[in-house]
């Protein structure tokens, strides 16, 4: 029998995916013209895909930890890019965005099964 918390997780991520998608559609319908608005839309769409991906991954066996980490890394990267687009001067954000990408790649590598075996966590 499946755990009630599993289905609660699937339901909550599914609702979040739909809510993010709805908010993205509302913003798109307002016809944003600035680059910052478009980056915000991309981050919201990424959040919708992130929540949908997590909902689907909760229903599948076996769960792939690197794939789950990939969802989180892409989600965080898009929001980092969005927030950094608000900085002045823009060059300051490039270093931080690169650092965010590097940290995400290292997190995915750490989640790989080979990394777990290497460090004795298998």
N, C-alpha and C positions, 0 to 999 in steps of 0.2 A: 504494500500500500504506500502510495506517495505521501510525503510529508505535507501537512497543511501550509507550512512556511514556504515550501517550494511553490505551491500554487498562489500564495499571497505575493511572492516575488514576481511570478509570471504576470499576474494581474496588475501589479503596481507598475512594472516596467512597460506593460502594454498601454496602460492609461497614460503614462508619461510620454510614450512615443506619440500617441494620438494628440495629446495636449501640445507638445512641441510642434508637431506638424500643423495643428490649427493656428498656433501663434505665428508660425512662419508664413502660412497662407494669408493671414490678416496683414502682416507687414508687407508681403509682396503685393497684395491688393491695393496698398496705399501708394504704390509706384515710387519707391525710394529712388533718389537720383545720385546720392553721394556714395563714394567708395566705402566709407565707414558703415553705411547702412547695408550695403551689399555683403560686407564681411560679417556683420551682425546676423544677417539672414543665413549665411553659410554656417555660422556657429550654431544657430538654432536648428537648422536642418541636420547638422552633424549630431546634435543632441537627440533629435528624433530617431536617427539611424542607430545611434548608440543604445538608446533605450529599447528599440525594437530588436537589435542584435542580441542584447542581453536577455530579453524575454525569450527569444528563440533558442539561445544557447542553454537556458535553464531547462528547456524541454527535451534537449538531446543528450544522448549518452554516447560515448564518454565526453565529458566537458573538456575542452581544450584550453588549458590555462594560458598558453601564448596567444590564442585568439581572443580570449577575454581581456588580456592585458593590451592587445592591439586595439580593441574597442576603446578602452580607457585612454590609451595614449593618443589616438586620433581625436577623441572628444576633448581632452585637455589641450592638445595642440591647437585646435580650432578656436577654443575660447582664449587661449594665450595670445594667439594672433589677433583676435578681436580686441582684447583689452590693450595690447601693445599698439594697436592702430590709433589709440587715443593719445599716445605720448608725443611730446614735442621735445627735441627734434626726432624725426622718424628713425634716424640712424641708431638712436639708443635702443630701440626695439629690436633691431636686427640681431644684436648680440644676445639679447635675452631670448629671442625666438630660436636662435641656433642652440642655445643652452637647453631650452625646453625640448627641442627635437633630439638632442644627444641624450638627455636623461630618459626620454621615452624609449629610444632604441636600446639603451642599457637595461631598462626595465623588461623589455620583451626578451632580450637575451637571457636575463636572469630567470625568466619564467619558462624557458625551454627545458624539456626533460633532461637533455644532456647536461645542462647546468646543475640541475638538482642532483644528478648522479655524481658529477664532479665534486660537489661540495658535501656529499654524503646525506642529502635530504630525501633520497628516494625510499 
